[in-house]
Amino acid sequence: MTPEKVALGRYLFYDTRLSANSTTSCASCHQQIHAFSDGRAQAVGSTGMLHRRSAMSLTNVAYNAAFTWADSDVRRLEEQVRLPMYGTAPIELGVAGHETEILARLRADARYVPMFQAAFPREQDAFTMPNVERCLASFVRTLISANSPYDRWVRGDATALSPAAQRGHAQFFGERFNCYQCHTGFNLSGPFVDRTVVDEPAFHNTGLYNVDGLGSYPASDQGLFERTGRSEDMGRFRAPTLRNIALTAPYMHDGSVATLEGVLAHYAAGGRTITTGPNAGAGSTSPHRDPGIRGFVPRNGEVDDLLAFLHSLTDWDFVADPRIADPFLVTPDH
């Protein structure tokens, strides 16, 4: 990473010319106000195709041990950014087959010529798709959130968390609720990577579906099972970060739970029961359900306390930080 790559990556992240039809940017599905998710149950690509999954938050994504909801093989951001760029099922940015056209658009913008040269000073022609990918990954690594009320409380500000949020914190990390078993680490998302630790990715079946009584998920999305073919991976997905979680509704891999209250109700029941329709079934009886999802009976005020803790993870400085905002909004000559 260099400051020049980050600066260029920021422009590219917000530039709709990076999609084949010039309608969609990375930021279309990763909006700052939603902690770099998009507020939709399912992401929508540049051609209007609906993604089967919701767009994950990019909060502190630099530290992820793996990326996407259910892929243990993609381990670097440079690999990850290629998926929405070149994927065809569904089409997201639709870059495949349009690389020359897209690079010509960027080259035609006088602003980009010195920026590419500065980011890649040793290259005779820096306008290449691999360089675009490197810059996007560099910018996304700067999306660091670390100043929520919870963070300030951890750093020693005893007044940063309300009494309710402090009680919720104790419940979150307690054995009865067991939330911390999946949402571990400083990013509250399970395994992470830094300079001294390289954790293996973890995936979990939360009992969201049980369509056949044997633990199956809908054929449209069966999680890690689609990659491995192992029955124990049926319905297993990566735990998303809980940082800024109040800003990233709806929830679960398919956006099928609308609110945080609904999420807590799901875990209190030990899995979701769907009574009618093609996805009917009791997730709590799934043989593939993670053993940590065991249900609980909330006592007076405990759900409110947990919600207070989850809301304390919102970092308003992050979602209003001008350094990671759309640069075209402050450069109207675009």
Contacts in CASP RR format, 6 or more apart in sequence:
PFRMAT RR
TARGET T0000
AUTHOR 0000-0000-0000
METHOD contacts of the structure
MODEL  1
MTPEKVALGRYLFYDTRLSANSTTSCASCHQQIHAFSDGRAQAVGSTGML
HRRSAMSLTNVAYNAAFTWADSDVRRLEEQVRLPMYGTAPIELGVAGHET
EILARLRADARYVPMFQAAFPREQDAFTMPNVERCLASFVRTLISANSPY
DRWVRGDATALSPAAQRGHAQFFGERFNCYQCHTGFNLSGPFVDRTVVDE
PAFHNTGLYNVDGLGSYPASDQGLFERTGRSEDMGRFRAPTLRNIALTAP
YMHDGSVATLEGVLAHYAAGGRTITTGPNAGAGSTSPHRDPGIRGFVPRN
GEVDDLLAFLHSLTDWDFVADPRIADPFLVTPDH
1 138 0 8 1.000
1 141 0 8 1.000
2 119 0 8 1.000
2 138 0 8 1.000
4 115 0 8 1.000
4 118 0 8 1.000
4 119 0 8 1.000
5 119 0 8 1.000
5 134 0 8 1.000
5 135 0 8 1.000
5 138 0 8 1.000
5 139 0 8 1.000
6 135 0 8 1.000
6 138 0 8 1.000
6 139 0 8 1.000
6 141 0 8 1.000
6 142 0 8 1.000
7 115 0 8 1.000
7 119 0 8 1.000
8 112 0 8 1.000
8 115 0 8 1.000
8 116 0 8 1.000
8 118 0 8 1.000
8 119 0 8 1.000
8 135 0 8 1.000
8 139 0 8 1.000
9 135 0 8 1.000
9 136 0 8 1.000
9 138 0 8 1.000
9 139 0 8 1.000
10 139 0 8 1.000
10 324 0 8 1.000
10 327 0 8 1.000
11 111 0 8 1.000
11 112 0 8 1.000
11 115 0 8 1.000
11 327 0 8 1.000
11 328 0 8 1.000
12 18 0 8 1.000
12 26 0 8 1.000
12 106 0 8 1.000
12 132 0 8 1.000
12 135 0 8 1.000
12 136 0 8 1.000
12 139 0 8 1.000
13 25 0 8 1.000
13 26 0 8 1.000
13 27 0 8 1.000
13 30 0 8 1.000
13 136 0 8 1.000
13 139 0 8 1.000
13 140 0 8 1.000
14 25 0 8 1.000
14 26 0 8 1.000
14 27 0 8 1.000
14 326 0 8 1.000
14 327 0 8 1.000
14 328 0 8 1.000
15 25 0 8 1.000
15 106 0 8 1.000
15 328 0 8 1.000
16 22 0 8 1.000
16 23 0 8 1.000
16 24 0 8 1.000
16 25 0 8 1.000
16 28 0 8 1.000
17 102 0 8 1.000
17 105 0 8 1.000
17 106 0 8 1.000
17 109 0 8 1.000
18 25 0 8 1.000
18 26 0 8 1.000
18 85 0 8 1.000
18 93 0 8 1.000
18 95 0 8 1.000
18 102 0 8 1.000
18 106 0 8 1.000
18 132 0 8 1.000
19 25 0 8 1.000
19 46 0 8 1.000
19 93 0 8 1.000
19 94 0 8 1.000
19 95 0 8 1.000
20 46 0 8 1.000
20 93 0 8 1.000
20 94 0 8 1.000
20 95 0 8 1.000
20 97 0 8 1.000
20 98 0 8 1.000
20 101 0 8 1.000
20 102 0 8 1.000
21 46 0 8 1.000
21 47 0 8 1.000
22 105 0 8 1.000
23 46 0 8 1.000
24 45 0 8 1.000
24 46 0 8 1.000
24 92 0 8 1.000
24 93 0 8 1.000
26 81 0 8 1.000
26 84 0 8 1.000
26 93 0 8 1.000
26 136 0 8 1.000
27 326 0 8 1.000
28 38 0 8 1.000
28 45 0 8 1.000
28 46 0 8 1.000
29 37 0 8 1.000
29 38 0 8 1.000
29 43 0 8 1.000
29 44 0 8 1.000
29 45 0 8 1.000
29 55 0 8 1.000
29 84 0 8 1.000
29 92 0 8 1.000
30 36 0 8 1.000
30 37 0 8 1.000
30 38 0 8 1.000
30 55 0 8 1.000
30 57 0 8 1.000
30 58 0 8 1.000
31 37 0 8 1.000
31 38 0 8 1.000
31 39 0 8 1.000
32 319 0 8 1.000
32 320 0 8 1.000
32 321 0 8 1.000
32 324 0 8 1.000
32 325 0 8 1.000
32 326 0 8 1.000
33 247 0 8 1.000
33 319 0 8 1.000
34 57 0 8 1.000
34 247 0 8 1.000
34 248 0 8 1.000
34 319 0 8 1.000
35 57 0 8 1.000
35 58 0 8 1.000
35 59 0 8 1.000
35 145 0 8 1.000
35 243 0 8 1.000
35 244 0 8 1.000
35 247 0 8 1.000
35 248 0 8 1.000
35 318 0 8 1.000
35 319 0 8 1.000
36 57 0 8 1.000
36 58 0 8 1.000
36 59 0 8 1.000
36 61 0 8 1.000
36 143 0 8 1.000
37 54 0 8 1.000
37 55 0 8 1.000
37 56 0 8 1.000
37 57 0 8 1.000
37 58 0 8 1.000
37 247 0 8 1.000
37 248 0 8 1.000
38 54 0 8 1.000
38 55 0 8 1.000
39 54 0 8 1.000
39 55 0 8 1.000
39 248 0 8 1.000
39 249 0 8 1.000
39 250 0 8 1.000
40 54 0 8 1.000
40 55 0 8 1.000
40 250 0 8 1.000
41 54 0 8 1.000
41 250 0 8 1.000
41 254 0 8 1.000
41 255 0 8 1.000
41 256 0 8 1.000
42 50 0 8 1.000
42 51 0 8 1.000
42 52 0 8 1.000
42 53 0 8 1.000
42 54 0 8 1.000
42 254 0 8 1.000
42 255 0 8 1.000
43 50 0 8 1.000
43 51 0 8 1.000
43 53 0 8 1.000
43 54 0 8 1.000
43 55 0 8 1.000
43 92 0 8 1.000
44 50 0 8 1.000
44 51 0 8 1.000
45 51 0 8 1.000
45 90 0 8 1.000
45 91 0 8 1.000
45 92 0 8 1.000
45 93 0 8 1.000
46 91 0 8 1.000
46 92 0 8 1.000
46 93 0 8 1.000
46 94 0 8 1.000
47 91 0 8 1.000
47 94 0 8 1.000
49 90 0 8 1.000
49 91 0 8 1.000
49 92 0 8 1.000
50 90 0 8 1.000
51 90 0 8 1.000
51 92 0 8 1.000
52 90 0 8 1.000
52 220 0 8 1.000
52 221 0 8 1.000
52 254 0 8 1.000
53 69 0 8 1.000
53 221 0 8 1.000
53 253 0 8 1.000
53 254 0 8 1.000
54 250 0 8 1.000
54 252 0 8 1.000
54 253 0 8 1.000
54 254 0 8 1.000
54 255 0 8 1.000
56 68 0 8 1.000
56 69 0 8 1.000
56 240 0 8 1.000
57 240 0 8 1.000
57 241 0 8 1.000
57 243 0 8 1.000
57 244 0 8 1.000
57 248 0 8 1.000
58 140 0 8 1.000
58 143 0 8 1.000
59 143 0 8 1.000
59 145 0 8 1.000
59 187 0 8 1.000
59 241 0 8 1.000
59 243 0 8 1.000
59 244 0 8 1.000
59 318 0 8 1.000
60 143 0 8 1.000
60 144 0 8 1.000
60 145 0 8 1.000
60 146 0 8 1.000
60 187 0 8 1.000
60 241 0 8 1.000
60 243 0 8 1.000
61 67 0 8 1.000
61 77 0 8 1.000
61 140 0 8 1.000
61 141 0 8 1.000
61 143 0 8 1.000
62 77 0 8 1.000
62 140 0 8 1.000
62 141 0 8 1.000
62 142 0 8 1.000
62 143 0 8 1.000
62 144 0 8 1.000
63 186 0 8 1.000
63 187 0 8 1.000
63 192 0 8 1.000
63 193 0 8 1.000
63 194 0 8 1.000
64 187 0 8 1.000
64 189 0 8 1.000
64 192 0 8 1.000
64 193 0 8 1.000
65 75 0 8 1.000
65 190 0 8 1.000
65 191 0 8 1.000
65 192 0 8 1.000
65 193 0 8 1.000
65 198 0 8 1.000
65 199 0 8 1.000
65 200 0 8 1.000
65 201 0 8 1.000
65 202 0 8 1.000
66 72 0 8 1.000
66 73 0 8 1.000
66 74 0 8 1.000
66 75 0 8 1.000
66 191 0 8 1.000
66 201 0 8 1.000
66 238 0 8 1.000
67 74 0 8 1.000
67 75 0 8 1.000
67 77 0 8 1.000
67 79 0 8 1.000
67 80 0 8 1.000
68 74 0 8 1.000
68 80 0 8 1.000
68 83 0 8 1.000
68 238 0 8 1.000
69 223 0 8 1.000
69 237 0 8 1.000
69 238 0 8 1.000
69 253 0 8 1.000
70 203 0 8 1.000
70 223 0 8 1.000
70 224 0 8 1.000
70 226 0 8 1.000
70 227 0 8 1.000
70 235 0 8 1.000
70 236 0 8 1.000
70 237 0 8 1.000
70 238 0 8 1.000
70 253 0 8 1.000
71 224 0 8 1.000
71 227 0 8 1.000
72 201 0 8 1.000
72 203 0 8 1.000
72 224 0 8 1.000
72 227 0 8 1.000
72 228 0 8 1.000
73 227 0 8 1.000
74 80 0 8 1.000
74 83 0 8 1.000
75 201 0 8 1.000
76 137 0 8 1.000
77 136 0 8 1.000
77 137 0 8 1.000
77 140 0 8 1.000
77 141 0 8 1.000
78 133 0 8 1.000
78 134 0 8 1.000
78 137 0 8 1.000
80 137 0 8 1.000
81 133 0 8 1.000
81 136 0 8 1.000
81 137 0 8 1.000
81 140 0 8 1.000
82 133 0 8 1.000
83 92 0 8 1.000
84 92 0 8 1.000
84 93 0 8 1.000
85 92 0 8 1.000
85 93 0 8 1.000
85 94 0 8 1.000
85 95 0 8 1.000
85 96 0 8 1.000
85 129 0 8 1.000
85 133 0 8 1.000
86 93 0 8 1.000
86 94 0 8 1.000
86 95 0 8 1.000
86 96 0 8 1.000
87 94 0 8 1.000
87 96 0 8 1.000
88 94 0 8 1.000
88 96 0 8 1.000
95 102 0 8 1.000
95 129 0 8 1.000
99 129 0 8 1.000
102 129 0 8 1.000
103 127 0 8 1.000
103 128 0 8 1.000
103 129 0 8 1.000
103 132 0 8 1.000
106 112 0 8 1.000
106 116 0 8 1.000
106 127 0 8 1.000
106 132 0 8 1.000
107 113 0 8 1.000
107 127 0 8 1.000
109 334 0 8 1.000
111 331 0 8 1.000
111 334 0 8 1.000
112 127 0 8 1.000
116 126 0 8 1.000
116 127 0 8 1.000
116 131 0 8 1.000
117 126 0 8 1.000
119 126 0 8 1.000
119 131 0 8 1.000
119 135 0 8 1.000
120 126 0 8 1.000
120 131 0 8 1.000
123 131 0 8 1.000
139 324 0 8 1.000
142 323 0 8 1.000
142 324 0 8 1.000
143 318 0 8 1.000
143 324 0 8 1.000
144 318 0 8 1.000
145 243 0 8 1.000
145 244 0 8 1.000
145 315 0 8 1.000
145 318 0 8 1.000
146 315 0 8 1.000
146 318 0 8 1.000
147 315 0 8 1.000
147 317 0 8 1.000
147 318 0 8 1.000
148 243 0 8 1.000
148 244 0 8 1.000
148 312 0 8 1.000
148 313 0 8 1.000
148 314 0 8 1.000
148 315 0 8 1.000
148 318 0 8 1.000
149 160 0 8 1.000
149 161 0 8 1.000
149 165 0 8 1.000
149 312 0 8 1.000
149 313 0 8 1.000
149 314 0 8 1.000
150 160 0 8 1.000
150 161 0 8 1.000
150 165 0 8 1.000
150 169 0 8 1.000
150 309 0 8 1.000
150 312 0 8 1.000
150 313 0 8 1.000
151 315 0 8 1.000
152 160 0 8 1.000
153 160 0 8 1.000
153 161 0 8 1.000
153 166 0 8 1.000
153 312 0 8 1.000
160 312 0 8 1.000
161 169 0 8 1.000
161 309 0 8 1.000
161 312 0 8 1.000
162 308 0 8 1.000
162 312 0 8 1.000
164 304 0 8 1.000
164 305 0 8 1.000
164 308 0 8 1.000
164 309 0 8 1.000
165 305 0 8 1.000
165 308 0 8 1.000
165 309 0 8 1.000
165 311 0 8 1.000
165 312 0 8 1.000
166 309 0 8 1.000
167 302 0 8 1.000
167 305 0 8 1.000
167 308 0 8 1.000
167 309 0 8 1.000
168 302 0 8 1.000
168 305 0 8 1.000
168 306 0 8 1.000
168 308 0 8 1.000
168 309 0 8 1.000
169 309 0 8 1.000
169 312 0 8 1.000
171 177 0 8 1.000
171 179 0 8 1.000
171 302 0 8 1.000
171 305 0 8 1.000
171 306 0 8 1.000
171 309 0 8 1.000
172 179 0 8 1.000
172 180 0 8 1.000
172 183 0 8 1.000
172 306 0 8 1.000
172 309 0 8 1.000
173 179 0 8 1.000
173 180 0 8 1.000
174 180 0 8 1.000
176 296 0 8 1.000
177 267 0 8 1.000
177 296 0 8 1.000
177 306 0 8 1.000
178 292 0 8 1.000
178 294 0 8 1.000
178 296 0 8 1.000
179 267 0 8 1.000
179 306 0 8 1.000
181 292 0 8 1.000
182 190 0 8 1.000
182 202 0 8 1.000
182 204 0 8 1.000
182 239 0 8 1.000
182 290 0 8 1.000
182 292 0 8 1.000
183 189 0 8 1.000
183 190 0 8 1.000
183 239 0 8 1.000
183 241 0 8 1.000
183 242 0 8 1.000
184 190 0 8 1.000
184 191 0 8 1.000
185 192 0 8 1.000
186 192 0 8 1.000
187 241 0 8 1.000
187 243 0 8 1.000
188 241 0 8 1.000
188 242 0 8 1.000
188 243 0 8 1.000
188 313 0 8 1.000
189 238 0 8 1.000
189 239 0 8 1.000
189 240 0 8 1.000
189 241 0 8 1.000
189 242 0 8 1.000
189 243 0 8 1.000
190 199 0 8 1.000
190 202 0 8 1.000
190 239 0 8 1.000
191 199 0 8 1.000
191 200 0 8 1.000
191 201 0 8 1.000
191 202 0 8 1.000
192 199 0 8 1.000
193 199 0 8 1.000
201 238 0 8 1.000
202 238 0 8 1.000
202 239 0 8 1.000
203 223 0 8 1.000
203 224 0 8 1.000
203 233 0 8 1.000
203 236 0 8 1.000
203 237 0 8 1.000
203 238 0 8 1.000
204 236 0 8 1.000
204 237 0 8 1.000
204 238 0 8 1.000
204 239 0 8 1.000
204 290 0 8 1.000
204 293 0 8 1.000
205 234 0 8 1.000
205 235 0 8 1.000
205 236 0 8 1.000
205 237 0 8 1.000
205 286 0 8 1.000
205 288 0 8 1.000
205 289 0 8 1.000
205 290 0 8 1.000
205 293 0 8 1.000
206 237 0 8 1.000
206 252 0 8 1.000
206 266 0 8 1.000
206 267 0 8 1.000
206 271 0 8 1.000
206 289 0 8 1.000
206 290 0 8 1.000
206 293 0 8 1.000
207 270 0 8 1.000
207 271 0 8 1.000
207 272 0 8 1.000
207 283 0 8 1.000
207 284 0 8 1.000
207 286 0 8 1.000
207 288 0 8 1.000
207 289 0 8 1.000
207 290 0 8 1.000
207 293 0 8 1.000
208 217 0 8 1.000
208 235 0 8 1.000
208 252 0 8 1.000
208 253 0 8 1.000
208 256 0 8 1.000
208 266 0 8 1.000
208 271 0 8 1.000
208 272 0 8 1.000
208 283 0 8 1.000
209 215 0 8 1.000
209 216 0 8 1.000
209 217 0 8 1.000
209 218 0 8 1.000
209 235 0 8 1.000
209 272 0 8 1.000
209 274 0 8 1.000
209 279 0 8 1.000
209 281 0 8 1.000
209 283 0 8 1.000
209 286 0 8 1.000
210 216 0 8 1.000
210 281 0 8 1.000
210 282 0 8 1.000
210 283 0 8 1.000
210 285 0 8 1.000
210 286 0 8 1.000
211 217 0 8 1.000
211 218 0 8 1.000
211 278 0 8 1.000
211 279 0 8 1.000
211 280 0 8 1.000
211 281 0 8 1.000
213 281 0 8 1.000
213 282 0 8 1.000
213 285 0 8 1.000
213 286 0 8 1.000
214 287 0 8 1.000
215 234 0 8 1.000
215 283 0 8 1.000
215 286 0 8 1.000
215 287 0 8 1.000
215 288 0 8 1.000
215 289 0 8 1.000
216 222 0 8 1.000
216 234 0 8 1.000
217 223 0 8 1.000
217 225 0 8 1.000
217 234 0 8 1.000
217 235 0 8 1.000
218 278 0 8 1.000
218 279 0 8 1.000
221 253 0 8 1.000
221 254 0 8 1.000
222 234 0 8 1.000
222 235 0 8 1.000
223 233 0 8 1.000
223 234 0 8 1.000
223 235 0 8 1.000
223 236 0 8 1.000
223 237 0 8 1.000
223 253 0 8 1.000
224 233 0 8 1.000
224 235 0 8 1.000
224 236 0 8 1.000
224 237 0 8 1.000
225 231 0 8 1.000
225 233 0 8 1.000
225 234 0 8 1.000
225 235 0 8 1.000
225 236 0 8 1.000
227 233 0 8 1.000
231 288 0 8 1.000
232 288 0 8 1.000
234 288 0 8 1.000
235 288 0 8 1.000
236 288 0 8 1.000
236 290 0 8 1.000
237 253 0 8 1.000
240 248 0 8 1.000
242 310 0 8 1.000
242 313 0 8 1.000
243 313 0 8 1.000
243 315 0 8 1.000
244 313 0 8 1.000
244 314 0 8 1.000
244 315 0 8 1.000
244 318 0 8 1.000
244 319 0 8 1.000
245 260 0 8 1.000
245 310 0 8 1.000
245 313 0 8 1.000
245 314 0 8 1.000
246 260 0 8 1.000
246 310 0 8 1.000
246 311 0 8 1.000
246 313 0 8 1.000
246 314 0 8 1.000
247 314 0 8 1.000
247 319 0 8 1.000
249 258 0 8 1.000
249 259 0 8 1.000
249 260 0 8 1.000
250 256 0 8 1.000
250 257 0 8 1.000
250 258 0 8 1.000
250 259 0 8 1.000
251 257 0 8 1.000
251 258 0 8 1.000
251 259 0 8 1.000
251 260 0 8 1.000
251 262 0 8 1.000
251 263 0 8 1.000
252 263 0 8 1.000
257 263 0 8 1.000
257 266 0 8 1.000
257 272 0 8 1.000
260 307 0 8 1.000
260 310 0 8 1.000
261 303 0 8 1.000
261 307 0 8 1.000
264 298 0 8 1.000
264 303 0 8 1.000
264 306 0 8 1.000
264 307 0 8 1.000
266 272 0 8 1.000
267 293 0 8 1.000
267 295 0 8 1.000
267 296 0 8 1.000
268 295 0 8 1.000
268 296 0 8 1.000
268 297 0 8 1.000
268 298 0 8 1.000
268 303 0 8 1.000
269 284 0 8 1.000
269 295 0 8 1.000
270 283 0 8 1.000
270 284 0 8 1.000
270 289 0 8 1.000
270 293 0 8 1.000
270 294 0 8 1.000
270 295 0 8 1.000
271 282 0 8 1.000
271 283 0 8 1.000
271 284 0 8 1.000
271 286 0 8 1.000
271 289 0 8 1.000
271 293 0 8 1.000
271 295 0 8 1.000
272 283 0 8 1.000
272 284 0 8 1.000
273 281 0 8 1.000
273 282 0 8 1.000
273 283 0 8 1.000
273 284 0 8 1.000
274 280 0 8 1.000
274 281 0 8 1.000
275 281 0 8 1.000
283 289 0 8 1.000
284 295 0 8 1.000
318 324 0 8 1.000
322 330 0 8 1.000
328 334 0 8 1.000
END
